[in-house]
Amino acid sequence: MSGGAETTETTGTTWAVWDVDALLDDPGTEILVCCGSGGVGKTTTAAALAVRAAERGRRVAVLTVDPARRLAQALGLPAAGDDAAGAPRAVPGVDAAAGGSLDALVLDVRRTLDQLVDAAVSPERAAGIRANPVYESVASSFSGTQEYMAMERLGQLRAAARAGQQPWDLLVVDTPPSRSALDFLDAPQRLSAFLDGRFVRLLSAPARRGGRASARVVSAVAGGLAAAMDRILGARLLRDVESLVSSLDAVFGGFQARAEATYAALADERTAFVVVAAPEPDPLAEAAFFVERLRADGLRLAALVVNRSTVAVPGLGPEAVRSAAASLASAGAAGGEGAGPAAAVLALQAETAERAAREAELVEQVLAGEEPLAVAVVPVRAGDVPDLAALRAVGADLAGARPR
Amino acid sequence: MAAPSSVRLHVVTGKGGTGKTTTATALALALAGEGRRVLLCEVEGRQGVARLLGTEPLPYAEVEVAEGAGGGEVLALAVEPRAALLEYLETFYRLGRAGRALERVGAVDFIAGIAPGLRDVLLIGKVYEAVRRTEADGSPTYDAVVLDAPPTGRITRFLGIGQELAGLAGGGPIAGQATKVAELLRSPATAVHVVTLLEELPVTETAEAVAELEAAGLPVGAVVADRALAPLPGGAGDDAGSAAGALAAAGLPPEQVGALVEQARQHAVRVAAQQAQLAALTALGRPVRQLPALPGAVGVDLEGLYALADLLEGGLP
C-alpha cells in the first residue's frame, strides 16, 4: 500500500497523504481503476492520473465512460456518438519528453456488444439477433450492459497490449456512473446469475432441447408460467425475449470466460483501485461502502480521492480569526481604512475553516476503524473548464502539492 | 404559469450530486407547511430521504416522516421494483399464490431486471397509483406527490416509458398501464423541476434536459439553482486588496494577509462565474429559484432543510 505518514497541515488531520507518483512510476502497476458514485469527478480524476502517468514516462491508455463534452475535447476525443470515439487515439499536447504516451478512448457500449455477437455466432445468426426488438433494449438499457461492456472492453485493451499490438503498459479505467458503484465488480456474476437463472432456463428449455419426450415435463411447467407471463407482459415480448435469450447463450458463454479472466486480473497486485468522492455525506457514505467491499474482496485499494475539497488559509483557526476581528473592530471604531472589507475577508475565512473542518470530519468517518488508507485532497477550483493544463494541476493536487 | 395547487405530481430531477433529494424533501416540507398532505417518493433504492432526515431506512410502505402546520404532513415511500411488481400482480390478477411461484423461479427478478423500461413502468406505476388514490368520500388521498426522480441523464427515458413499452410489449396489460401513466405525466397536473449547481457542466446538462423534456411533451416546472454563493458584503471580494492594510494592522503576519486576500479574490471569481451560469439558466425561459449555500455546512442537517423549505414556500411553479 502506498502513502507516507505525513499529516496534512491545512486541516490538522492525521490521514496519510497518497504517494501517487510511487504508484504511477511502479512498472508493476498495470491497471488503475477509478470508482465512486456519479457526479464526483471520477472521469476527471482518471484523466488527470493518466496525463500525469504519461508525462512521467508510462505508456498509457485511458478508457472513459460518457465523458462531459469539455473533458472529451481536452482529451482530443470526438463527440460522443461519433463512430470513431470508441477507438483509441493519441491525446494532443501531452509532454512525451520522459518517453511516455497517452491514448484515450470512450466506452462504446453498442459497438462492443455488436462485436461480441459477431465474434460468437455465424453472420446469419448475428443478423437474427440484431433484428430482435429486445436486442435494442438490451443493448441500450439493460441494467448492467454498460458494466459488462466496460469489463469486456478492458479485457480487449489488455489483450491488445499483451499481444504487442499496442504499446501500453498502464491502463487507466473510469467506471460507469452506476447507482451503486459496486455494479462494475459484480458484472460477471450478475450476468451469470441472469443466464443461469431458473426462469431463463425454463424459458429457453424447449428451444434448447427440441421436442424430445424428456423435455415435456419441463415444457409443461414452463408453459404454465409462460401463460401467466403472457397475461402480464403480452405474448409478443415474451416470445422475443425467449428467442433472444436462447441465441445470446453462445455470445455470453464466451464473454463469461473472458470476464472472469479480466476479473482475475483486477484481483491481483497489478491492479490498483482508487475510490473517488466529493466531501459530502452521500458520496462519502458510498465511498465508505466501496472501500469496505474492495477490502472484503481482497482487492488492492490505493487511495481515497476527495475532490472539490474546501481548503482554508492554514494556521488561522476560529480563535485567531476572532482575535483578529476584535482588533479590527477597535481599529474600525477609530475610523481605520479598509476595516469593512477586512471584516468580510475574515468572515469568509471563518466560514471556510468551519466547512473544511466538517469535511475533514466526514472523511475521518470513512477512515475510522479501518486499516490505514491514503487520502488525496483535491481543492475546489474557481471555474471548472477542463483542459490539459487543468488536468495537470489536478494531477499535482493528487500528488499532494498544495496550490497555495 | 399554473397556480401551484393545480400541480399534483412534482417530479424533481437533476445531475447527480446537485441536491435533487434535498430539494425534493424541502419541497415536500414546504407543501406540508401549507397544510397539505404530501407523499414523498424515492425510486432508486438509495435511501437518500432517510439519510437526509436521519430516520431508519424507508420500507415499501407509506410512513409519516414530518408534520407541517395546519394539519399538513409528509409521508415517505421508497418504491422498489420487485415489491411493486408483486403488488401489481396481486391487484390486477389476484395472482397471490401464482405470484409467489413466479418469484420462486426468479421470474420477478427477470421481469424487474430485463429492461429498465419495464422496471421504470413498475416504479412510476406505483407513483401514479398514489397520485390517483382517493379516500371513501372521493377526495384525493394526497394533495401532492413529490418524486425524487432519476438524474437528468435518464429522466426523459424514465418518464417517456409509454412509447418504449408500447413498442416492445405491444398490447400487453403493462403497456396499457404505461399509456395511462403517460397521460398523467403529460398533463398540467405534472411539473418536472430540474435542480442544478451554478457550474458549467450541470448547467449545460440542465439545458439539454429541459430541451429533451420539452421535445417529449413533458411539462417542465422550475429550474432550481442549488448552493448559490453570496458575494462578500460591500464588494469586499472584488476589492479584497484594500483589506490588506487593515488585516496587517490587526496583527496578522504578511503571508496570512496575502492568503486571505487571495481567498477572497477566488471567492469573487466563483461568484462571478455563478452569475454567468445563472444568466444562462434564466435564458431557458423557465422560472429560476435559487437556494443558497448554507454557511459552513457540509451536506444539509434538519435545521438547514427547514430553512430551505421556508425558501420554497408556495411550492414550485
Interface residues (C-beta under 8 A of the other chain):
Chain A: S37 G38 G39 V40 A68 R69 R70 P133 V134 S137 V138 S141 F142 S143 P177 R179 S180 F194 G197 R198 F199 V200 L202 L225 A228 M229 R231 I232 L233 G234 A235 R236 L237 D240 V241 A278 P279 E280 P281 D282 P283 A285 A312 V313 P314 G315 L316 S323 A324 A325 S327 L328 A331 G332 G336 E337 G338 A339 G340 P341 A342 A344 V345 L346 A347 L348 Q349 E351 T352 E354 R355 R358 E359 L362 A382 G383 D384 V385 R404
Chain B: K15 G16 G17 T18 T21 E44 G45 R46 G48 R51 L89 Y93 L95 A98 A101 L102 V105 G106 A107 D109 F110 I111 G113 I114 A115 P116 G117 L118 R119 P151 G153 R157 E164 G167 L168 A169 G170 G171 G172 P173 I174 A175 E199 E200 L201 T204 L232 P233 G234 G235 A236 G237 D239 A240 S242 A243 A244 G245 A246 L247 A249 A250 G251 L252 Q256 A259 L260 V261 E262 Q263 A264 Q266 H267 V269 R270 A273 P295 G296 A297 V298 G299
